[in-house]
Amino acid sequence: MEKSIKRMATMNRMQVTGLELFYKKGYYNTSVDDILKELSLSKGAFYYHFDSKEDFFIQIIENLVVRKVYTMLIEPIEGHEHTLDLISSCFENALETAVHNELDFGFVLNNFVNEFNGRNEHIMKHLNEVLKVWEVTLVSAVQRGKFNGHIDRHVDAEGVAIYLMSAFLGIRTLMVETAPSARKYRFMSQLRYYFKTLEPRTTSV
């Protein structure tokens, strides 16, 4: 039991450090030697836990990236309150973490999607699965809003989900190193304006 706990703690430490390096330098610019140097580990210790650099990265996706995306962008909108308010608060909170992040290189999931798209089909499969869960959650939230009467029944839930994902990924890229607080403020103002257009239309008698 104690050995198992120690092994899990070691793997978690390796993955957290690996994610930091991959986020900062990119997957292809980070070697196994870079990871070992940062962790003060031998190659034997690395390959005891992971089959390859790719296996290491996939486990980072499954254990850390999925958790990060779920905590930041999925769990906050799974409630049954006013859908558009939930999504607005979710985006605001997620973007606020970027405003105060001195080592901000963009949204981690988006960075990796851009890096691996067309270069590694195996890893892209795992990244796309994370994106799909986020998309399905947004679609379900919009559908729930339509059912509860907070969103107009004619709204295309799939279209809204794709638009919101694209908008979030875009603003996170634009916030890197360039007036993040001001850009977040303008983005959120326009997002709330857009949400107004999704509300049920009132018909005059």
PyMOL commands that set and color helices and strands:
alter all, ss='L'
color gray80, all
select helices_A, chain A and resi 2-25+32-39+43-49+53-77+83-99+108-116+121-148+157-174+180-198
alter helices_A, ss='H'
color red, helices_A
deselect
rebuild
show_as cartoon
